Amino acid sequence: MSTSRLTRAFSLLGLMTLMATAQAPQAQAQVNLPSLGDSVSDDVDLLTERKLGDRYMRELRRDPDFLDDPLLQAYVQSLWTPLLEAARARGDISPDMDRAFAWEIFLGRDKAINAFAMPGGYVGVYLGLIGMTASRDELASVLAHELTHINQRHIARGMVNGQRQGTAAMAAVLLGLIAASRSNNADVAQAVVAGGQAAMIQGQINFTREMEREADRIGFELLVLAGFMPSGMSGMFEKMEVASRLNDNNQFPYLRTHPLTIERISEARLRTRENRPAPPAYAEPVRHALMQARARVLMDRSETALRRLQNQGEPGSPQVGEARLAAVYAAALASVHLRDHAKAAQFIKDAEALAVQGALKTQPFARLAVAHLKAQSLIERARGGGEPLSPELEALMPALDADSSRPGLLMRAEIALARHRAGQAQSAQALRAAMEQLQTWVTDHKQDATAWQTLAQCAEPLGLKLRAMRAAAEAAHAQGDLLGAYDRLRVAQENFRAPDYRDDVEASIIAARLRDLEVPRRRLLAEMRGERPE
């Protein structure tokens, strides 16, 4: 896989989280940090940090490897939300911080094993990390660690410390150079410069280790308070310890930004022995197994990787239970991406049979995930192969209609669109129902770009052109494209009086949104021109 802008940015931002040396922007409020006795003083306030994070996110959202897979996103969100609530319950998140930060978790399509915190409450997770974790608890332990980097403001602390270390090192270098110049010895001057740089780097490393220990300690407490098994953190450390002894071929950037020490590993194991609660009754191991399989397919879409996963689903495997279901699920999804529709149908049939056998029969997510996959396969088959939409889709609707989650909402909209393209009877009613459900969703989830885009796709064939244009503009705004959103709204407003576009309600909403965006638009244009915004 070629290195994308998102991949490069993830690596750089992961390093920045722990060893930030950029000069901190000026801010206006002092923030006292709880644990290490350090304070951010008035170098980086909460709003400044959020703006910095928003700026990075505007760039990352444009990258093709920025991924919004509804099923994977919902799974990661289901781990993130209880951790966030635990941090609030512990008092780690002040009301001001809660309001100022985004608290958003997002996915990157890459097989590298990495996750990192960003300024302003954003956390990025590579699919490679999901693909290598053996349980939801291991994955949650990483998220808890990264959440602690945010709520303890390690990014701001790193910036301030980097600025201080840089100033001190520079002073030492200048004094050393004055002394060296008096000796007329160039080697001495070079040694002084190297020594000053080394002192600065060592200072950053020492500071980084303190932040890592704090993230371990508080992250572990969040993990347990949120209801996850404490063994998740020690299990993750054990995997990293093994990986650190291997030539990782740049696949383990998490090891470089989160250095392991015997002390950290021992502390994690000790905490695990002291905290052994019973596993939560609601935990479905099959959900992690299936989402791990999904991540392994999506993180590397090369034909070689997809063929390998396809072969692993063939009969004859010694795997049983959820492991076997996950292998067949991955083979089916890989076949969909390879457009091998016959193989996909066979693997899905095998997965349907497995999902109702033994212990899997009592785990509803197994059947629901297979239903989503089958619907996706049937839609892709009709779209890519020129075949009519399969009547099998109808049999899936009761299960999908009962799924009130975001993935269920988006899948029903995709099915309605497919039915409308196929010219099925009553498809317009189904499409309108899907559109209205999406409209209700985005009212409460205004930053859901995928939902806005799907809403636009549903409105357009129904002749609701002004609503489609507004939804497309809102999708652009949710992706961080403020200027693009404003331009789309202006075009929509200009077309309002055309017969095909007439819609008084939408026109009123568009006018209000243009007023809302006018001030931030002027501020952004001023920043782009290098002017001081008003």
C-alpha positions, 0 to 999 in steps of 0.5 A, a space after each residue: 500500500 502506498 503511503 497516503 497523506 493520512 498515514 504520514 500524518 498519523 505517524 507524525 501526530 502520534 509522535 507529536 502527542 508525546 514529544 511535541 516540540 513546536 512552539 506553543 501558540 499564545 492563549 489567554 487562560 491558565 490551566 492547572 493539570 492534576 497529576 505531575 505537578 506541571 501546568 500548561 500556564 498560559 501557553 495553550 488554552 483549551 480553545 487553542 488546542 481545539 482549534 489546532 485539532 480542528 485544523 488537522 482534522 480538516 486535512 485528514 478528512 480529505 484523505 482517501 484513507 480516512 474511513 467511515 465504515 458504519 459497522 467498525 465505527 459503531 463498534 469502536 464508538 461502543 468502546 469509546 463511550 463508556 470510557 469517556 463516561 468513566 473519565 467524566 465520573 472520575 472528574 478527569 474531564 472538567 466542564 470547560 474541557 467537556 464543552 471545548 473538546 470534540 471527543 471524537 474517535 475516527 478510523 484510518 484505513 491502514 494495516 499499521 498497528 497504531 493509535 494516537 491522541 490529537 489536540 482538541 479531543 480527537 483519537 485516531 485508530 488504524 484498522 491494523 490495531 483492531 486487526 491484531 487485538 484479541 479481545 474488546 478489552 485489549 482494544 479498549 485498553 489502548 483507547 483508555 490510554 489515549 483518552 488519558 493523554 487527552 484529559 491530562 492534556 499531555 499534548 499541551 504539556 508536551 508543547 510547553 515542555 518542548 518550548 522550555 527544553 528548547 529555550 534551555 538547550 539553546 541558551 546552553 549551546 550559545 554559552 558553550 559556543 562563546 567558550 568554544 570560540 575563545 579556544 579557536 577549536 571547531 571540534 569543541 564547537 561541534 561537540 557543544 552543539 551536539 551536547 545541547 541537542 542531546 540534552 534537549 532530546 533526553 529532557 523530552 524522553 524523560 518527560 515522555 516517560 512520565 506522561 506514559 506512566 500517567 496514561 498507564 495508571 489513569 487509563 487502567 482505572 478508566 478501563 476497570 471503571 468502564 466495565 472492561 476486563 483489566 487483563 486487557 491492558 496487560 495482554 496488550 503490553 504482552 503483545 507489544 513486548 513480543 512485537 518489540 523483539 521482532 523486525 516490525 517493518 514499520 508496522 508497529 509505530 505504536 511501539 515507537 511513540 509508546 516505548 515499553 519498559 519492564 517497569 511499565 509491563 510489570 505494573 500493568 500485570 500487578 494491577 491486573 492481579 489486584 483487579 479481577 472482576 467478573 466479565 460483563 454479561 453483555 459482552 459478545 466475544 463474537 462481535 470483536 471477532 467479526 469486527 477484527 475480521 472486517 478490519 483485516 479485509 478493509 485495511 489491505 485491499 490488494 488482491 493478494 491480501 484479499 485472496 489470502 483471506 478468501 482462502 482461509 474461509 474454505 472448508 477444512 479449517 480446524 477453527 470452530 465457533 466464533 473463530 470459524 465464523 470470523 474466518 468465513 465472514 472475512 472470506 465473504 467480505 473479501 469476495 465482495 471486494 474481489 467481485 467474486 459474487 459466486 464465492 461471496 454467496 457461498 461464504 455468506 450461506 456458510 456464515 448464516 449456518 454458523 451464526 445459528 449453531 451452538 453458543 453463537 445462536 444466543 448472540 444476536 450480533 452474529 446474525 445481524 452482522 451476516 445480514 448486513 454483509 449479505 445486503 451489501 453483497 446483493 447490492 454490489 452484485 446488482 450494481 456491478 454485474 448488471 443483474 436485477 436486484 435479488 429478491 433475497 433482499 426482502 427476506 433480510 428486511 425484518 432484521 435490518 428494520 429492527 436495527 435502530 443503530 446508525 449502521 442499520 439506518 444507513 443500510 436501509 437507505 442503501 437498500 432503498 436507493 438500490 430498489 429505486 435504481 432497480 425500478 421496483 414498485 413502491 420504491 419511492 415510498 421506501 426511499 422517502 421513509 429512509 430519507 425522513 429517518 436520516 433527516 431525524 438522525 442528522 438533526 441530533 448528529 450534525 457532524 455525521 458527514 456520511 449520513 448527510 451525503 446519504 440524505 442528499 442521495 435519497 433526496 435527489 431522485 425524489 425531486 427534492 433538489 434544494 434539500 439534496 443541495 443543502 444536505 451536500 453542503 452540510 456534508 462538506 461542512 461536517 468534513 471541514 470544508 467550510 468554504 465548499 459548504 458556503 459555496 454550495 449553499 449560495 448556489 442552492 439559494 440562487 436556484 431557489 426560484 427555479 420551478 424544479 427547486 422551489 421549496 420555501 422551508 428549505 430556502 429559509 433553512 439555507 438562508 439561516 445557515 448562510 448567516 451562521 457560516 458568514 463570520 467563520 467564513 470571513 475569519 478563515 479567509 483572513 487566516 488564509 491571507 495571513 491577516 489577523 482575524 477580527 
